[in-house]
Amino acid sequence: METKAIAKYVRISPMKVRKIIGGIKGKPVETGLNKLRFMPQKAAGLVEKVIRSAVANADQNSDVDVDTLVIKNILVDQGPSLKRFRARARGRGSRILKKTSHITVVVAEEQV
């Protein structure tokens, strides 16, 4: 049985999150959370929060054993960008794009 959780419009670049998720995809949930806890990046805390949400969603089903859950898939899609402006020389302006991400975590029970 698969369960998922989605965090939308997270204010971080998708490329920064994709660097983090490679090391935890396919691992048991407990191992993945332990790895994320010791990563210094901001994205690690955000992904950890979504994984905990997916585990809580799975816990709502009475037939799912939370201890055997595996991180089946993690997807990071780009959300809308916030467009900002920065003053430059000679009265010009340049655009700053503040990117957002949609993080999707799918957990499933380990096949024995």
N, CA, C and O atoms as a printed pandas DataFrame, in Angstrom:
     atom_number atom_name residue_name chain_id  residue_number  x_coord  y_coord  z_coord
0              1         N          MET        A               1    0.847   -1.179    0.000
1              2        CA          MET        A               1    0.000    0.000    0.000
2              3         C          MET        A               1    0.888    1.236    0.000
3              4         O          MET        A               1    1.787    1.366    0.831
4              5         N          GLU        A               2    0.635    2.125   -0.919
5              6        CA          GLU        A               2    1.420    3.358   -1.028
6              7         C          GLU        A               2    0.684    4.513   -0.371
7              8         O          GLU        A               2   -0.541    4.608   -0.434
8              9         N          THR        A               3    1.446    5.378    0.252
9             10        CA          THR        A               3    0.915    6.590    0.849
10            11         C          THR        A               3    1.833    7.729    0.455
11            12         O          THR        A               3    3.049    7.554    0.371
12            13         N          LYS        A               4    1.254    8.901    0.213
13            14        CA          LYS        A               4    2.108   10.014   -0.187
14            15         C          LYS        A               4    1.759   11.281    0.569
15            16         O          LYS        A               4    0.677   11.424    1.138
16            17         N          ALA        A               5    2.720   12.194    0.551
17            18        CA          ALA        A               5    2.542   13.522    1.132
18            19         C          ALA        A               5    3.181   14.515    0.180
19            20         O          ALA        A               5    4.205   14.225   -0.439
20            21         N          ILE        A               6    2.569   15.695    0.063
21            22        CA          ILE        A               6    3.057   16.715   -0.860
22            23         C          ILE        A               6    3.222   18.026   -0.099
23            24         O          ILE        A               6    2.335   18.442    0.647
24            25         N          ALA        A               7    4.365   18.667   -0.298
25            26        CA          ALA        A               7    4.583   20.022    0.210
26            27         C          ALA        A               7    4.684   20.926   -1.009
27            28         O          ALA        A               7    5.576   20.757   -1.841
28            29         N          LYS        A               8    3.785   21.871   -1.114
29            30        CA          LYS        A               8    3.756   22.745   -2.290
30            31         C          LYS        A               8    4.256   24.138   -1.927
31            32         O          LYS        A               8    4.157   24.581   -0.783
32            33         N          TYR        A               9    4.790   24.805   -2.928
33            34        CA          TYR        A               9    5.228   26.201   -2.833
34            35         C          TYR        A               9    6.285   26.408   -1.748
35            36         O          TYR        A               9    6.266   27.418   -1.045
36            37         N          VAL        A              10    7.201   25.455   -1.614
37            38        CA          VAL        A              10    8.286   25.572   -0.641
38            39         C          VAL        A              10    9.332   26.517   -1.226
39            40         O          VAL        A              10    9.735   26.349   -2.377
40            41         N          ARG        A              11    9.773   27.500   -0.460
41            42        CA          ARG        A              11   10.644   28.547   -0.970
42            43         C          ARG        A              11   12.113   28.102   -0.997
43            44         O          ARG        A              11   12.939   28.578   -0.217
44            45         N          ILE        A              12   12.409   27.187   -1.908
45            46        CA          ILE        A              12   13.777   26.732   -2.115
46            47         C          ILE        A              12   13.865   26.262   -3.558
47            48         O          ILE        A              12   12.878   25.790   -4.124
48            49         N          SER        A              13   15.030   26.388   -4.144
49            50        CA          SER        A              13   15.230   25.982   -5.525
50            51         C          SER        A              13   15.131   24.466   -5.654
51            52         O          SER        A              13   15.647   23.749   -4.796
52            53         N          PRO        A              14   14.482   23.956   -6.705
53            54        CA          PRO        A              14   14.365   22.501   -6.868
54            55         C          PRO        A              14   15.720   21.805   -7.015
55            56         O          PRO        A              14   15.871   20.663   -6.583
56            57         N          MET        A              15   16.689   22.465   -7.607
57            58        CA          MET        A              15   18.014   21.843   -7.779
58            59         C          MET        A              15   18.670   21.551   -6.431
59            60         O          MET        A              15   19.355   20.539   -6.278
60            61         N          LYS        A              16   18.464   22.425   -5.463
61            62        CA          LYS        A              16   19.056   22.228   -4.143
62            63         C          LYS        A              16   18.421   21.037   -3.425
63            64         O          LYS        A              16   19.092   20.330   -2.674
64            65         N          VAL        A              17   17.131   20.821   -3.659
65            66        CA          VAL        A              17   16.448   19.693   -3.018
66            67         C          VAL        A              17   16.845   18.393   -3.712
67            68         O          VAL        A              17   16.996   17.365   -3.052
68            69         N          ARG        A              18   17.014   18.423   -5.031
69            70        CA          ARG        A              18   17.357   17.208   -5.772
70            71         C          ARG        A              18   18.724   16.659   -5.370
71            72         O          ARG        A              18   18.955   15.454   -5.469
72            73         N          LYS        A              19   19.632   17.525   -4.919
73            74        CA          LYS        A              19   20.938   17.056   -4.440
74            75         C          LYS        A              19   20.782   16.180   -3.198
75            76         O          LYS        A              19   21.545   15.234   -3.001
76            77         N          ILE        A              20   19.811   16.490   -2.376
77            78        CA          ILE        A              20   19.611   15.802   -1.100
78            79         C          ILE        A              20   18.938   14.442   -1.289
79            80         O          ILE        A              20   19.311   13.471   -0.630
80            81         N          ILE        A              21   17.943   14.363   -2.188
81            82        CA          ILE        A              21   17.072   13.193   -2.221
82            83         C          ILE        A              21   17.720   11.947   -2.805
83            84         O          ILE        A              21   17.207   10.846   -2.606
84            85         N          GLY        A              22   18.823   12.086   -3.512
85            86        CA          GLY        A              22   19.460   10.915   -4.103
86            87         C          GLY        A              22   19.932    9.903   -3.077
87            88         O          GLY        A              22   19.905    8.701   -3.341
88            89         N          GLY        A              23   20.361   10.365   -1.916
89            90        CA          GLY        A              23   20.906    9.470   -0.905
90            91         C          GLY        A              23   19.881    8.756   -0.052
91            92         O          GLY        A              23   20.229    7.835    0.688
92            93         N          ILE        A              24   18.613    9.162   -0.139
93            94        CA          ILE        A              24   17.617    8.546    0.746
94            95         C          ILE        A              24   16.521    7.809   -0.006
95            96         O          ILE        A              24   15.713    7.113    0.609
96            97         N          LYS        A              25   16.480    7.947   -1.317
97            98        CA          LYS        A              25   15.437    7.264   -2.100
98            99         C          LYS        A              25   15.670    5.762   -2.071
99           100         O          LYS        A              25   16.788    5.303   -2.307
100          101         N          GLY        A              26   14.627    4.994   -1.784
101          102        CA          GLY        A              26   14.730    3.542   -1.733
102          103         C          GLY        A              26   15.154    2.984   -0.393
103          104         O          GLY        A              26   15.200    1.764   -0.235
104          105         N          LYS        A              27   15.464    3.816    0.570
105          106        CA          LYS        A              27   15.905    3.374    1.894
106          107         C          LYS        A              27   14.699    3.252    2.832
107          108         O          LYS        A              27   13.647    3.838    2.574
108          109         N          PRO        A              28   14.855    2.495    3.915
109          110        CA          PRO        A              28   13.809    2.492    4.947
110          111         C          PRO        A              28   13.643    3.892    5.539
111          112         O          PRO        A              28   14.582    4.688    5.556
112          113         N          VAL        A              29   12.447    4.173    6.017
113          114        CA          VAL        A              29   12.128    5.523    6.500
114          115         C          VAL        A              29   13.049    5.937    7.640
115          116         O          VAL        A              29   13.539    7.066    7.667
116          117         N          GLU        A              30   13.286    5.028    8.578
117          118        CA          GLU        A              30   14.131    5.369    9.741
118          119         C          GLU        A              30   15.548    5.713    9.304
119          120         O          GLU        A              30   16.135    6.663    9.822
120          121         N          THR        A              31   16.107    4.960    8.363
121          122        CA          THR        A              31   17.454    5.234    7.858
122          123         C          THR        A              31   17.496    6.571    7.136
123          124         O          THR        A              31   18.434    7.350    7.307
124          125         N          GLY        A              32   16.478    6.831    6.329
125          126        CA          GLY        A              32   16.426    8.096    5.600
126          127         C          GLY        A              32   16.337    9.302    6.519
127          128         O          GLY        A              32   16.990   10.319    6.284
128          129         N          LEU        A              33   15.528    9.188    7.565
129          130        CA          LEU        A              33   15.401   10.295    8.513
130          131         C          LEU        A              33   16.698   10.514    9.286
131          132         O          LEU        A              33   17.056   11.655    9.576
132          133         N          ASN        A              34   17.409    9.431    9.625
133          134        CA          ASN        A              34   18.689    9.576   10.317
134          135         C          ASN        A              34   19.713   10.269    9.435
135          136         O          ASN        A              34   20.479   11.102    9.919
136          137         N          LYS        A              35   19.739    9.938    8.145
137          138        CA          LYS        A              35   20.669   10.606    7.232
138          139         C          LYS        A              35   20.342   12.086    7.105
139          140         O          LYS        A              35   21.242   12.925    7.112
140          141         N          LEU        A              36   19.064   12.407    6.991
141          142        CA          LEU        A              36   18.663   13.809    6.829
142          143         C          LEU        A              36   18.970   14.639    8.068
143          144         O          LEU        A              36   19.268   15.829    7.969
144          145         N          ARG        A              37   18.895   14.010    9.225
145          146        CA          ARG        A              37   19.107   14.750   10.474
146          147         C          ARG        A              37   20.517   15.332   10.557
147          148         O          ARG        A              37   20.723   16.367   11.192
148          149         N          PHE        A              38   21.491   14.675    9.919
149          150        CA          PHE        A              38   22.876   15.125   10.019
150          151         C          PHE        A              38   23.356   15.872    8.778
151          152         O          PHE        A              38   24.549   16.148    8.651
152          153         N          MET        A              39   22.462   16.198    7.875
153          154        CA          MET        A              39   22.829   17.005    6.710
154          155         C          MET        A              39   22.647   18.473    7.054
155          156         O          MET        A              39   21.629   18.844    7.638
156          157         N          PRO        A              40   23.621   19.326    6.702
157          158        CA          PRO        A              40   23.544   20.726    7.100
158          159         C          PRO        A              40   22.665   21.596    6.199
159          160         O          PRO        A              40   22.418   22.755    6.535
160          161         N          GLN        A              41   22.190   21.083    5.082
161          162        CA          GLN        A              41   21.441   21.894    4.137
162          163         C          GLN        A              41   20.019   22.188    4.631
163          164         O          GLN        A              41   19.437   21.426    5.402
164          165         N          LYS        A              42   19.490   23.307    4.163
165          166        CA          LYS        A              42   18.121   23.691    4.496
166          167         C          LYS        A              42   17.126   22.680    3.928
167          168         O          LYS        A              42   16.107   22.378    4.550
168          169         N          ALA        A              43   17.433   22.167    2.750
169          170        CA          ALA        A              43   16.527   21.228    2.082
170          171         C          ALA        A              43   16.329   19.955    2.893
171          172         O          ALA        A              43   15.273   19.328    2.806
172          173         N          ALA        A              44   17.328   19.563    3.681
173          174        CA          ALA        A              44   17.223   18.336    4.471
174          175         C          ALA        A              44   16.083   18.440    5.480
175          176         O          ALA        A              44   15.327   17.485    5.659
176          177         N          GLY        A              45   15.956   19.570    6.127
177          178        CA          GLY        A              45   14.874   19.768    7.089
178          179         C          GLY        A              45   13.504   19.770    6.433
179          180         O          GLY        A              45   12.537   19.260    6.998
180          181         N          LEU        A              46   13.421   20.351    5.226
181          182        CA          LEU        A              46   12.151   20.405    4.517
182          183         C          LEU        A              46   11.715   19.018    4.055
183          184         O          LEU        A              46   10.542   18.663    4.166
184          185         N          VAL        A              47   12.669   18.226    3.532
185          186        CA          VAL        A              47   12.349   16.877    3.071
186          187         C          VAL        A              47   11.985   15.991    4.265
187          188         O          VAL        A              47   11.085   15.156    4.172
188          189         N          GLU        A              48   12.681   16.174    5.375
189          190        CA          GLU        A              48   12.374   15.392    6.584
190          191         C          GLU        A              48   10.935   15.632    7.035
191          192         O          GLU        A              48   10.238   14.702    7.441
192          193         N          LYS        A              49   10.507   16.869    6.960
193          194        CA          LYS        A              49    9.149   17.215    7.367
194          195         C          LYS        A              49    8.110   16.531    6.478
195          196         O          LYS        A              49    7.080   16.068    6.968
196          197         N          VAL        A              50    8.380   16.468    5.170
197          198        CA          VAL        A              50    7.434   15.836    4.244
198          199         C          VAL        A              50    7.412   14.320    4.454
199          200         O          VAL        A              50    6.355   13.695    4.368
200          201         N          ILE        A              51    8.580   13.728    4.731
201          202        CA          ILE        A              51    8.631   12.285    4.992
202          203         C          ILE        A              51    7.837   11.949    6.246
203          204         O          ILE        A              51    7.089   10.972    6.263
204          205         N          ARG        A              52    7.995   12.754    7.298
205          206        CA          ARG        A              52    7.229   12.520    8.533
206          207         C          ARG        A              52    5.725   12.644    8.277
207          208         O          ARG        A              52    4.928   11.918    8.872
208          209         N          SER        A              53    5.343   13.560    7.396
209          210        CA          SER        A              53    3.929   13.711    7.047
210          211         C          SER        A              53    3.417   12.476    6.305
211          212         O          SER        A              53    2.299   12.022    6.549
212          213         N          ALA        A              54    4.238   11.932    5.397
213          214        CA          ALA        A              54    3.833   10.730    4.666
214          215         C          ALA        A              54    3.686    9.538    5.615
215          216         O          ALA        A              54    2.781    8.721    5.448
216          217         N          VAL        A              55    4.572    9.437    6.606
217          218        CA          VAL        A              55    4.482    8.351    7.585
218          219         C          VAL        A              55    3.218    8.522    8.437
219          220         O          VAL        A              55    2.547    7.540    8.756
220          221         N          ALA        A              56    2.897    9.757    8.802
221          222        CA          ALA        A              56    1.678   10.009    9.573
222          223         C          ALA        A              56    0.440    9.680    8.751
223          224         O          ALA        A              56   -0.547    9.176    9.286
224          225         N          ASN        A              57    0.487    9.964    7.443
225          226        CA          ASN        A              57   -0.633    9.599    6.574
226          227         C          ASN        A              57   -0.787    8.080    6.499
227          228         O          ASN        A              57   -1.904    7.564    6.495
228          229         N          ALA        A              58    0.340    7.368    6.438
229          230        CA          ALA        A              58    0.290    5.907    6.377
230          231         C          ALA        A              58   -0.213    5.327    7.692
231          232         O          ALA        A              58   -0.862    4.281    7.709
232          233         N          ASP        A              59    0.087    6.002    8.782
233          234        CA          ASP        A              59   -0.327    5.526   10.105
234          235         C          ASP        A              59   -1.850    5.571   10.271
235          236         O          ASP        A              59   -2.401    4.865   11.117
236          237         N          GLN        A              60   -2.524    6.388    9.477
237          238        CA          GLN        A              60   -3.983    6.481    9.551
238          239         C          GLN        A              60   -4.658    5.200    9.043
239          240         O          GLN        A              60   -5.791    4.902    9.419
240          241         N          ASN        A              61   -3.959    4.449    8.190
241          242        CA          ASN        A              61   -4.503    3.169    7.732
242          243         C          ASN        A              61   -4.206    2.108    8.787
243          244         O          ASN        A              61   -3.069    1.983    9.243
244          245         N          SER        A              62   -5.213    1.358    9.166
245          246        CA          SER        A              62   -5.036    0.395   10.253
246          247         C          SER        A              62   -4.219   -0.824    9.831
247          248         O          SER        A              62   -3.643   -1.497   10.687
248          249         N          ASP        A              63   -4.154   -1.125    8.534
249          250        CA          ASP        A              63   -3.460   -2.333    8.091
250          251         C          ASP        A              63   -2.005   -2.093    7.710
251          252         O          ASP        A              63   -1.351   -3.006    7.205
252          253         N          VAL        A              64   -1.479   -0.891    7.937
253          254        CA          VAL        A              64   -0.097   -0.566    7.564
254          255         C          VAL        A              64    0.794   -0.596    8.804
255          256         O          VAL        A              64    0.468    0.005    9.827
256          257         N          ASP        A              65    1.922   -1.300    8.702
257          258        CA          ASP        A              65    2.920   -1.319    9.774
258          259         C          ASP        A              65    3.944   -0.231    9.490
259          260         O          ASP        A              65    4.681   -0.310    8.507
260          261         N          VAL        A              66    3.993    0.783   10.343
261          262        CA          VAL        A              66    4.840    1.957   10.112
262          263         C          VAL        A              66    6.324    1.593   10.156
263          264         O          VAL        A              66    7.139    2.256    9.513
264          265         N          ASP        A              67    6.683    0.551   10.904
265          266        CA          ASP        A              67    8.097    0.187   11.042
266          267         C          ASP        A              67    8.682   -0.412    9.769
267          268         O          ASP        A              67    9.902   -0.429    9.606
268          269         N          THR        A              68    7.844   -0.902    8.869
269          270        CA          THR        A              68    8.351   -1.527    7.645
270          271         C          THR        A              68    8.264   -0.607    6.431
271          272         O          THR        A              68    8.462   -1.059    5.303
272          273         N          LEU        A              69    7.975    0.660    6.641
273          274        CA          LEU        A              69    7.826    1.580    5.509
274          275         C          LEU        A              69    9.166    1.891    4.859
275          276         O          LEU        A              69   10.189    2.017    5.533
276          277         N          VAL        A              70    9.139    2.015    3.527
277          278        CA          VAL        A              70   10.314    2.340    2.728
278          279         C          VAL        A              70    9.983    3.581    1.903
279          280         O          VAL        A              70    8.856    3.738    1.434
280          281         N          ILE        A              71   10.965    4.455    1.729
281          282        CA          ILE        A              71   10.778    5.629    0.881
282          283         C          ILE        A              71   10.845    5.152   -0.563
283          284         O          ILE        A              71   11.928    4.942   -1.109
284          285         N          LYS        A              72    9.690    4.985   -1.169
285          286        CA          LYS        A              72    9.638    4.419   -2.511
286          287         C          LYS        A              72   10.084    5.433   -3.558
287          288         O          LYS        A              72   10.838    5.087   -4.468
288          289         N          ASN        A              73    9.630    6.676   -3.442
289          290        CA          ASN        A              73    9.966    7.683   -4.444
290          291         C          ASN        A              73    9.882    9.071   -3.833
291          292         O          ASN        A              73    9.060    9.334   -2.955
292          293         N          ILE        A              74   10.745    9.950   -4.311
293          294        CA          ILE        A              74   10.682   11.365   -3.949
294          295         C          ILE        A              74   10.790   12.156   -5.236
295          296         O          ILE        A              74   11.730   11.970   -6.008
296          297         N          LEU        A              75    9.839   13.030   -5.470
297          298        CA          LEU        A              75    9.846   13.884   -6.654
298          299         C          LEU        A              75    9.937   15.339   -6.226
299          300         O          LEU        A              75    9.334   15.745   -5.232
300          301         N          VAL        A              76   10.692   16.112   -6.980
301          302        CA          VAL        A              76   10.771   17.541   -6.742
302          303         C          VAL        A              76   10.487   18.240   -8.060
303          304         O          VAL        A              76   11.255   18.124   -9.014
304          305         N          ASP        A              77    9.375   18.968   -8.105
305          306        CA          ASP        A              77    8.996   19.724   -9.286
306          307         C          ASP        A              77    9.134   21.212   -8.993
307          308         O          ASP        A              77    9.087   21.645   -7.842
308          309         N          GLN        A              78    9.303   21.976  -10.051
309          310        CA          GLN        A              78    9.432   23.419   -9.880
310          311         C          GLN        A              78    8.059   24.053   -9.785
311          312         O          GLN        A              78    7.163   23.753  -10.574
312          313         N          GLY        A              79    7.903   24.934   -8.808
313          314        CA          GLY        A              79    6.669   25.690   -8.657
314          315         C          GLY        A              79    6.825   27.046   -9.313
315          316         O          GLY        A              79    7.808   27.281  -10.015
316          317         N          PRO        A              80    5.888   27.931   -9.101
317          318        CA          PRO        A              80    5.995   29.270   -9.685
318          319         C          PRO        A              80    7.130   30.060   -9.046
319          320         O          PRO        A              80    7.443   29.880   -7.869
320          321         N          SER        A              81    7.742   30.936   -9.836
321          322        CA          SER        A              81    8.841   31.758   -9.344
322          323         C          SER        A              81    8.315   33.116   -8.919
323          324         O          SER        A              81    7.453   33.697   -9.578
324          325         N          LEU        A              82    8.844   33.614   -7.811
325          326        CA          LEU        A              82    8.536   34.975   -7.381
326          327         C          LEU        A              82    9.477   35.906   -8.125
327          328         O          LEU        A              82   10.694   35.724   -8.080
328          329         N          LYS        A              83    8.930   36.898   -8.806
329          330        CA          LYS        A              83    9.755   37.806   -9.592
330          331         C          LYS        A              83   10.014   39.062   -8.775
331          332         O          LYS        A              83    9.086   39.760   -8.368
332          333         N          ARG        A              84   11.280   39.334   -8.546
333          334        CA          ARG        A              84   11.686   40.496   -7.778
334          335         C          ARG        A              84   12.630   41.358   -8.608
335          336         O          ARG        A              84   13.100   40.938   -9.665
336          337         N          PHE        A              85   12.903   42.564   -8.122
337          338        CA          PHE        A              85   13.689   43.521   -8.880
338          339         C          PHE        A              85   14.819   44.035   -7.998
339          340         O          PHE        A              85   14.638   44.267   -6.802
340          341         N          ARG        A              86   15.989   44.208   -8.610
341          342        CA          ARG        A              86   17.136   44.748   -7.888
342          343         C          ARG        A              86   17.685   45.924   -8.674
343          344         O          ARG        A              86   17.907   45.821   -9.880
344          345         N          ALA        A              87   17.904   47.035   -7.998
345          346        CA          ALA        A              87   18.443   48.220   -8.650
346          347         C          ALA        A              87   19.891   47.978   -9.070
347          348         O          ALA        A              87   20.682   47.413   -8.315
348          349         N          ARG        A              88   20.226   48.414  -10.286
349          350        CA          ARG        A              88   21.574   48.259  -10.817
350          351         C          ARG        A              88   22.119   49.630  -11.209
351          352         O          ARG        A              88   21.474   50.658  -11.002
352          353         N          ALA        A              89   23.294   49.618  -11.766
353          354        CA          ALA        A              89   23.954   50.868  -12.134
354          355         C          ALA        A              89   23.205   51.581  -13.266
355          356         O          ALA        A              89   22.499   50.950  -14.052
356          357         N          ARG        A              90   23.371   52.899  -13.334
357          358        CA          ARG        A              90   22.808   53.768  -14.380
358          359         C          ARG        A              90   21.288   53.719  -14.431
359          360         O          ARG        A              90   20.700   53.855  -15.504
360          361         N          GLY        A              91   20.659   53.530  -13.306
361          362        CA          GLY        A              91   19.207   53.564  -13.250
362          363         C          GLY        A              91   18.516   52.341  -13.816
363          364         O          GLY        A              91   17.303   52.346  -14.023
364          365         N          ARG        A              92   19.262   51.322  -14.060
365          366        CA          ARG        A              92   18.667   50.108  -14.605
366          367         C          ARG        A              92   18.172   49.218  -13.471
367          368         O          ARG        A              92   18.433   49.457  -12.292
368          369         N          GLY        A              93   17.463   48.202  -13.873
369          370        CA          GLY        A              93   17.009   47.212  -12.905
370          371         C          GLY        A              93   17.225   45.828  -13.475
371          372         O          GLY        A              93   17.187   45.646  -14.692
372          373         N          SER        A              94   17.449   44.862  -12.624
373          374        CA          SER        A              94   17.590   43.484  -13.086
374          375         C          SER        A              94   16.610   42.613  -12.308
375          376         O          SER        A              94   16.248   42.914  -11.171
376          377         N          ARG        A              95   16.201   41.546  -12.940
377          378        CA          ARG        A              95   15.210   40.660  -12.354
378          379         C          ARG        A              95   15.889   39.608  -11.483
379          380         O          ARG        A              95   16.944   39.078  -11.831
380          381         N          ILE        A              96   15.270   39.320  -10.356
381          382        CA          ILE        A              96   15.691   38.222   -9.486
382          383         C          ILE        A              96   14.530   37.240   -9.444
383          384         O          ILE        A              96   13.397   37.626   -9.153
384          385         N          LEU        A              97   14.807   35.968   -9.733
385          386        CA          LEU        A              97   13.792   34.932   -9.669
386          387         C          LEU        A              97   13.985   34.127   -8.387
387          388         O          LEU        A              97   15.024   33.496   -8.189
388          389         N          LYS        A              98   12.994   34.155   -7.537
389          390        CA          LYS        A              98   13.031   33.368   -6.309
390          391         C          LYS        A              98   12.174   32.136   -6.562
391          392         O          LYS        A              98   10.947   32.215   -6.611
392          393         N          LYS        A              99   12.836   31.001   -6.720
393          394        CA          LYS        A              99   12.163   29.788   -7.159
394          395         C          LYS        A              99   11.490   29.061   -6.004
395          396         O          LYS        A              99   11.917   29.151   -4.853
396          397         N          THR        A             100   10.426   28.338   -6.342
397          398        CA          THR        A             100    9.724   27.525   -5.366
398          399         C          THR        A             100    9.693   26.076   -5.852
399          400         O          THR        A             100    9.915   25.799   -7.030
400          401         N          SER        A             101    9.416   25.168   -4.934
401          402        CA          SER        A             101    9.433   23.733   -5.235
402          403         C          SER        A             101    8.160   23.070   -4.731
403          404         O          SER        A             101    7.528   23.526   -3.777
404          405         N          HIS        A             102    7.805   21.979   -5.401
405          406        CA          HIS        A             102    6.764   21.082   -4.931
406          407         C          HIS        A             102    7.451   19.747   -4.633
407          408         O          HIS        A             102    7.994   19.115   -5.539
408          409         N          ILE        A             103    7.431   19.319   -3.375
409          410        CA          ILE        A             103    8.108   18.089   -2.957
410          411         C          ILE        A             103    7.050   17.014   -2.697
411          412         O          ILE        A             103    6.139   17.212   -1.894
412          413         N          THR        A             104    7.180   15.875   -3.385
413          414        CA          THR        A             104    6.256   14.758   -3.230
414          415         C          THR        A             104    7.024   13.543   -2.726
415          416         O          THR        A             104    8.028   13.151   -3.319
416          417         N          VAL        A             105    6.553   12.947   -1.631
417          418        CA          VAL        A             105    7.195   11.756   -1.058
418          419         C          VAL        A             105    6.176   10.622   -1.071
419          420         O          VAL        A             105    5.046   10.780   -0.609
420          421         N          VAL        A             106    6.596    9.466   -1.613
421          422        CA          VAL        A             106    5.755    8.274   -1.645
422          423         C          VAL        A             106    6.428    7.209   -0.777
423          424         O          VAL        A             106    7.586    6.857   -1.002
424          425         N          VAL        A             107    5.702    6.704    0.208
425          426        CA          VAL        A             107    6.216    5.617    1.053
426          427         C          VAL        A             107    5.325    4.396    0.839
427          428         O          VAL        A             107    4.124    4.512    0.595
428          429         N          ALA        A             108    5.942    3.233    0.938
429          430        CA          ALA        A             108    5.200    1.975    0.772
430          431         C          ALA        A             108    5.772    0.946    1.736
431          432         O          ALA        A             108    6.895    1.088    2.220
432          433         N          GLU        A             109    4.989   -0.089    2.009
433          434        CA          GLU        A             109    5.468   -1.153    2.878
434          435         C          GLU        A             109    6.489   -1.993    2.135
435          436         O          GLU        A             109    6.363   -2.236    0.935
436          437         N          GLU        A             110    7.502   -2.431    2.869
437          438        CA          GLU        A             110    8.580   -3.227    2.276
438          439         C          GLU        A             110    8.045   -4.599    1.881
439          440         O          GLU        A             110    7.342   -5.247    2.658
440          441         N          GLN        A             111    8.380   -5.035    0.675
441          442        CA          GLN        A             111    7.935   -6.352    0.216
442          443         C          GLN        A             111    8.829   -7.417    0.821
443          444         O          GLN        A             111   10.047   -7.379    0.648
444          445         N          VAL        A             112    8.237   -8.367    1.526
445          446        CA          VAL        A             112    9.011   -9.406    2.212
446          447         C          VAL        A             112    9.099  -10.660    1.385
447          448         O          VAL        A             112    9.715  -11.638    1.809
